[in-house]
């Protein structure tokens, strides 16, 4: 499993949290432009974060989407609203930006690049800045998606988050399977390693 390692002599990294989660998600295409997703996450190990979430995604245009949703679980209940904009910057590359505001008065802004060299294969990188709530944080995420059949694809992503002197590394593995043209099922498992820099 993952372990904290020594940094340089001026920065000592100390692990304090190791968390594993597993999630199951079902998605339903309400119309050509609207999709609803229901997610159930369970904590296997570490800090408890079992919850149920419902999300709705509506496509206003080819470039603009609006998302909203709510989560209820061991860490309480909250809702959010989100606006995302995508702009093509080449035949296979898209620039993606987004703003999200939730009921805890947190504001997230995100910018990323999505690259699709061929059908069924994609890569992505994104930077996120979060303000408000308990603390501010910045994160960098790298991900890749690969189709293994006409109806099934696998996904892997890794992210690093910094919040003051705290740091967290996340690894998520997932799979998506289309049951039919309107219904999809996602299964994912995530691992988190967190620690603190002491200067």
Secondary structure, 3 states (H helix, E strand, C coil): CCCCCCCCCCCEEEEEEEEEEEEEEEEEECCCCEEEEEEEEEEEECCCCCEEEEEEEEECCCCEEEEEEEEEECCEEEEEEEEEEEEECCCCEEEEEEEEEECCCCEEEEEEEEEEEECCEEEEEEEEEEECCCCCEEEEEEEEEEECCCCEEEEEEEEEEEECCEEEEEEEEEEEEECCCCEEEEEEEEEEEEEEEEC
